[in-house]
């Protein structure tokens, strides 16, 4: 006859419970589809998206796993990120507010010239303002994070740009309507293109350059076709990280808790340091290639500010046709950005 001590019985019961839990977890495992438009070498993918999915999976005890579709895949089109997640084609998406244009008029006000050069301040400001000022644009979506990049530069292939006059006639890729208006006022000719098409169009002389922060210059291989970089820091562009609301609500509560824990304040706080890291890699590569890197002078910056005042006012008035408190949103953005940039 075999006797089992109380301690052994307790251990066996615990092992049985664990095995049952793991079996239930495996049986109930959910796979979520996540898409974004950037290449797998970009920091958005390597430092943000992949670690985020791993954190959620680990937190949930394996109850959820992810299938990621980056740029270049069937679900990686920059213009379709919002509509894919709204339709449930993917469950989660990271995308660019300005493409397609006009879908996020409130959030896109942060793109106005000279609002900020600081990704950390911009990201925190967007996230703080989301509940009271920006939420109507995200109906049907569970917003996991909003963020923005550091001040953008003007990159050109053949002509060095230092002044407003140097921009005259240059065909430059633009990411959004607000930046397009800025470039037009400064004398350039904006060209709307997805980021992944910039290389080929510069190479074929269809465009003369692009406006980007430093990081996509490296991740899209653009230092191969660019030679000159003007550190203007005149604009920023916002991004969304969102989930289909119905899908989120259908998940078990422990999984929703894990998603919330990995998102929101804790996630948004990381983007300032991340963008600094990503930008430095692009700048270093350009410097090593012997490119010309020029800082926009304070005198010239003043000229640009003066020239762009009518554009800023007109853009706010145009947005006010869609958003009744457009000026209030701009004022609040400026106030919060100033506080964070001190």
N, C-alpha and C positions, 0 to 999 in steps of 0.2 A: 504494500500500500504506500502511495506517495503522498506526503504531507506538504502543503503549501503554506508558508508563513503569511501572516497578514501583510507584511511589507512587500513580499514577492507578489501577492495578489494585487496589491495597490499598483505596483509597477506594471503588471500585465494589463490591468484595466486602463492605465494611462496609455500604454502602447496601442491597445485596441482602439481607444478613443482617437489617438493621433492618426492611426491608419484609416479609420472611418472618415476623419476630417479631410485627409488628403484625397481619399477616394471621392468624397463629395465634391471637393474643389476641382478635381480633374474632370468629373462628370459635368460640372456646371461652368467650366472654363469658357470665358468669352473672349473672342478676338475682335479688337477694334482696329479699323482702318484709319490711318493718319496720313495726310498728304501735305506737301509743301512744294515750292517751285524752285528751290535752290539746289545746286549740285551736292552730292554726298560729301565732298571735301570741305564744304563751307562750315564755318563755326556754328551756324544755326542748326545744322544737322548733327555735327560731332559733339558740340559742347552743350547744346540745349535739347534738341528733340530726342536723340537716343538716350541720354541720361534721364530725361524726364520719363520716358516710357519704362525704363528699367526701375526707376524709383517707384512708380505706380505698381508695376508688376510685383516687385519685392514686397511692398507694403500690403498688397492684397493676398499675399501667400500664394501667388501664381493663379489666382482666380481670373485674372485678365492678362492677356498678352496683346501685342500690337503688330500690325503689318504696316510698314512705312513705305510710302510712295514719294520719293524726292523728285526734283526737277529732272526732266528727261524720260520719265516713265509715263504711262498712259494717264495717270491722274495728277501729273505734276505741272499742268498748265497754269501759269500765274493768273490768267484772266478767269479761271473757273473755280478758284478755291472757295469762295463764299457760296456759290450756287451748288457746288458738290456737297458741302456739309449741310446746307439747307434742305437739299433733296434727299439726304441720307445715302448718297453714293459713297461718301466717306463719313466717318463718325466725327473726326477731328481734323481741322485744317489750320495751317499757318499761311497767311497771305498778306498782300500789299493793299492798303486801303485805296490807293489811287487807280488801280487797274481791276476792272473797268472803272471809268470815271463816274462820279456823281452818286455813288451808292452810300457814301459816308460823309455827307457835307459837314456835320458837326465836328467829327474827329479830324477831318482834313484841314480844319482851320489852323492846326499847329504847323502846317506846311508854309504858312505865310512867311515872306522874307524877314530875316533877322529876328525871328521869335526866339531861337535858341541854337546853340552849337553843342549842347551837352546831352548825350544819350540818356544818362542817368536821370537828370532833371526832367527831361521830356517824358521818359517812360513813367516815372512816378507821378507826374502831373496828369498824364492821360488816365492812369489807373485811379487816382483820387477823384477825378472829375467824372469818371464813368457813371456812377450811380445817379447823380443828380443832373448831369448835363448831357451825357452822350448815350445813355441807355436806349432811347427810342430807335436808334439805328441797328440794334442788335436783337430785335424781337425774333423768337424762335431759336435763339442761340444761347448757349451757356458760355459766357465769356471767361476764359481761363487766364488771359493776360492781354494787355495792350502795351506796346513799346515803340520806341523810335530810335533812329540811328544818330550818330554824331553829325556835326555840321558837314554838309556835302561840299565836294570840290568840283572844279571844272577841269576836265582832262581832255587834252587834244593830241592829235596824231602828228601834225606838222607845224602848226602855228602856235608860238608861245603867246599866252594871254596874261597881260598885267593890268590892262585898263579896259574901261567900257568900250572904247574905240576899237580895241583888238577883237571884241566879240562880234562886231558888225558882219553880218552875212554868214557867220559860222553855223553849220547845221549840227545841232547838238541833241542827242537823245534826252528825253525828259520823262520823269516817272509819274507826273500828275498834272492836273490843270493849273494848280497854283504855281508850280515851278515853271510851267509853260508860259504863263503870264509874265513871270519874272524875267525869263530869258528874252521874251519878245520886247519887253520894255528896255532891256539892256542892249538890244540890237541884234541878238542872235535869232536863228530860225529853229524853233523846237521841233523835234521829230519824236512822235510816240512810238516806242518799241519795247517789247518785253526784254528783260535783262539778258536772257540767253541769246538774243539775236544781235546784240551790240557788236560783238567781235567781228562777225562776218560783214556787217555793214560798214564798219570802220575799215576793215581790210580791203573792201571793194570800193572805198571812197564814196560810198553813198551818204555817209555822215562824216563830219570832221572831228567828232569827239562825243563826250557824254558828261552828264553830271551824275556823280556817285560819291558816297563816302569811300574811304580807302579800301575797305575789306572786299567788296565785290570785284575791284580791279584785279586783285590776286585770284580770288576763287573762280572768276570767269576767264582767267588767263589774259586779261586786257593789257598788261604791261608789255606783252609781245607786240602790240599794235599801237601803243601810245608812247609819247616822248615827253610831253609837257603836262605839268599839274599845277593848278592855281588853288592854293588853300584859301578858299573864299569863306567857307563856313556860313553861307548865307541862308541855308534852309535845312530842314530835316524832313523825314518822311516817316509816317506811322505804319505799324504792322498789327495784325490781329492774330490771336491764337484762340480758336473757338471750337465748341463742340455742339453737335445737334442736341437741342434741349430735350426732345422726346427720348432720344437714346440715353442721355444722362439720367433722366428720371426713371428709366426702365431698369437701370443697373441696381444690383443689391446695395443696400446702404453702406456696408463696409467698403465696397469699391468706390462709391461716391465720396466717402470720407477720404480715401487715399488720393483721389483725383484733386479734391479741394486742398488737401495738405501740400501737394506738390505744385499747386498753382497760386494765383492771386498775389498777395503781398510778398510772399517768400520768393516767388519766381521773378516778379517784376524788379525786385531789388538787385537782381544779378545782372541785368542788362547793361548797366553803365560800365562795369568792369569788363564784361564780355566784349562790348563794342570797342573799347580801348585796345583790348588784346587783338581783336580781328583787324582793326585799322592799322595797328603798328606793323603787322605782318605785311600788309599791302604796301605801306610806305617804305619799309625796309627793302622790299623786293625792287621797288622803283629806284630807290637810291643806289642799290647795288648794280642796277642796270645802267647807271649813269644818266638817268633822266633829269630834266630841269624841274625843280620843285620851288615854287615861288609863293611867298605869303602876300596876300592882298594888303596893301599899305593902308594905314589908318586914314590918310587923305583920300585915297580912292574909295575906301569903304564909305566915307561920308558922302561922296558923290553918288554912290550906288543907293544909299539910303534915301537921299533926296529925290533921285530919279524914280524910285519905287514907291514913294508915298501915294501917288494917285492910283497905282496898281493895287496896293493894299486896300485902299478905301473902296475901290470899285469891286474888288473880289468879295469883300465883306457885304457890300450892298447886294451883290448878285446872290450870295449865299442866303441873305435875309429873305429872299423870295421863297426859299424852301424851309428856312429855319427862323422862327420869329424872334429868337433871342441870340442871333448870331453875334452881335456886338458884345453882349454880356458874356458869351463864351470866350471870345477873344480877350476881353478885359480880365476875366478870371484866369485864363491861361497865362497871360503876361504876369499877373500878380504872383501866381504860384511858381512860375519859372524863375522870377526874380528872387523870390525867397530861397529857392533851392540852389541857386547859382552864386549866392553870396559867399 
